[in-house]
């Protein structure tokens, strides 16, 4: 994907349908910094997302440069300790428990059991991604390293931590989802890529200790932001529902 003014102009000429089809979850970014003014421009565009009664129940904490690297280092250290606990034998686990293990401290549970219909789609998406990456099902070490890239923001120079109001329940999450989609599309039209990551809400401590989070707001996900690299992983496009699968028929 191009960066620079030529690439930005080409993306801005795309129609809405084109942008929706072309957007991908980017899992490998260039280390090229994203100018603060461009981040602000994307956020201003995303603020035109619809919300219930125009309440806009979301806030964003932007991290880049040294701040992003510090948060990433803390998250990676927690993740690696959690994986070490998972791999350890019983006696080692007992010793680690006495020393304290990094239990999730996020506002939402990011580790969940999917109902059968959705579980099938989730597993198919993961299978397709790992096949593209050449990662075997029984290669646990490589799978762990790939998962760990979430906490390095897939190399993105900027990450946006998205918070939603805790007082509006599901409707705050609904509005926040519309905001995140708008943000992703606005980034794409400017030649950038994004990856919305629930994983970045698993451990909230490294974020909350570095930002003055308004009362009543909960961390729902992070969004890595930057210029996509040419890595083949960025070509991955999982299948979508057909209209027959999407539309509920009259009874």
N, C-alpha and C positions, 0 to 999 in steps of 0.2 A: 504494500500500500504506500502511495506517495505521501511525503510530507513536504512542507513548503507551500508557497502561495498557489502554485499550479495545481497541486493535489487538493488543496482546500477548495479552490474554485470548482474543480471537477466534481467534488462531492456535494457542494452546495447546489449544483444544477440537477441533482437527482430528485426524482419525484418521491412522494411518501412511500408508495408501494416498493419502489426500488430500494429505499433505505431500509425498510422493514425486512426485505428479503436478503439484503447484503450484510446486515449487521451480524456479527459473530461474538461469542464470548472469547475474548483474547486471553491466551494462556502463555504468551511469550512476548515481552515488550522490549523495544530498544531502550537504552539508558539515556536517550535524549531528553533533557528536562522539558517540561511543559511550562511555558510562561504563565505567571500568575494572572496576567490579563486575559489569557485564553481560558484558563480555568473559570475565572469570573464570568466570561462571556457565555460559557456552557451552562453555568449555574443560572444565570439570568434567563436564558432560553428555557431551561427546565422549569422555572417558576411559573410558566404559563400552563403547566399541567392542570387538569381539572381536579377539584377537591370538593368534598362535602361542605356545602355552604361557604365555599371559598375560605375555609379555616386554615388550610395549608399546614397540617399537623406534623411537620417534619423540620428537622434541623440537620446541618451538615458540619462535621469537623474535618477540615482539609489538612492533610499532612504531606509534606514534600521535603526533599533535601535531607538534612541531618535529622529532623524530627521523624520523618518516615523511616529512616534507617534505624533509629533508636527503637521505635515501636516494633519494627520487624524483628530486630534482634531479640527483644523480650519475648515476642510471640514464638519465634523459632526455638528459643531456649525452653519455653514451656512445652511446646509440641514435642521436642526431642525427649524431654523427661517423661512425658506421657507415653510415648512410644516405647521407651526403655522399660517402663513399668509393664506395658502390655506384653513385651517379649520375655520378661524375667520369669524365673521359676518361683515356686511358692515361697521359699525362704528369703530370696532376694526381695520379693514383693513385700513381705512382712517387714523387712528392714527399711524399705523405702516408705512404707506406711508410717513407721515411727518417725521418719524424718520429714514426713509431709509430702504429698504428691499434688500436682497441679490440677485440682478438680475444676471443671468448668465454672466460671463465675459470671457468665453472660446473663443478660436480662431475659433471653429466650432460650429454650432448649433447641439446639441445632442438631442434636442426634436423635432421630426419631424412627419409628417403625411405620413404613408406608403400607396402605391398604393394597391388596393384591393387584388391582388394575394399575395403580400408580407405581407400585414396586416393579412391575414388569417393564414399564417405560424407563424408570430410573436405572435399572440394571442394564437394559439395552443401550442406553446412552453411555454409561460407564464402559461397557464392553467395547462399543465402537471406538471410543476415545483411546482406550488402552491398546486396542489392536492397531490403530493408526500409529501410536507411539512405539509399537513393538514390545509392549510389556506383557509378559505371560501371567496368566492367572495365579500361578504358584510362586511367582517372583515377588515375595512379600517385601523384600528390602527395597526394590525399585519402586514398588507401589507406594511404600511409605515416603520415599524421597519425592515422588511426584506429588503426593498429597501435601507434603511439606512446602512445596512451592507456593501454595496458597498464602502462607505466612511471610513469604518474601515478596508478596504481591506480584508474582510471576515476572519479577524484574521491572515492574512499572515504577517510574520516578515519583508518582503522586498517587495517593489513596484517599478516598472520601469515605468517612465513617458516617453512616446515615442513621439518624435517631428519629423515632416516631413517638407521638404523644401516647402516654399510657392511659389516658382518660377517655378515649373514644373507642377502645376495643378494636374489633375487626375493621371498623371503618377508617381508623387511623392507618392501619396496615394497608388497606385498599388504596387510600389516597397516596401513601408513601410509595406503593408499587407503581402507581401511575407517574409519580415524580421520577422514580429511578428509570423507568422506560423512557421518559422524555429526556432525561439526562443522557442515556445511552445513545439515543438517536441524534441528539444535538452534538455529541462528541463525534459520532460517525460522520456527520455532514461536514465536520471541520478537519477530517483526516486523522482523527484519533480513534482509539479503541477502548473498550471497557470490559470488565468482568465483574459482575455482581456476585459477591461471595458471602454466603451465610457463615462459612467457616470463620470469617473474621469477627463474628459476634460470639464465638464460643468462649473466648477469654477476653473479658472487657477491661480488666484491670489496667493493662498497658496503655489503653486509650483514655480511660477515665482519669488516670493520674496526671495526664498531660493536657487535658482540656477542662474548661469550666462548663460542665454540662448543665443546661437549664433543668430546674426541678420538673419532674413529671415526664421526662423524655427517656426512652429506652433505646439501646443500641440494637438495631435489627439486622444490619449487614454492613459490609464494606464494599466499595466499588473501586477496583484498581483502574487507573487511568493513564494512558500514555500512547506512544506511537507503536503500532504493531510491528513486530519483526517479520522476517520472511520465513520463519519456522513453519513447517507443514502443519503443526498442531493448530495453527490459526485458520486452517481451511476446514476444520471439522464442522460439519453441519448435521446435527442429529435430525431424524425424521420428525415431522409434525403430524398431528392428527389429520385425518381426512375429514371432510365436512360430514360424512356419515357418522364418524366417531364423535364429532363435536356436537352436532345438533340433536337435541332431545326430541323424540317423536311424540305426537299427541297420543294420549291413552284411549 
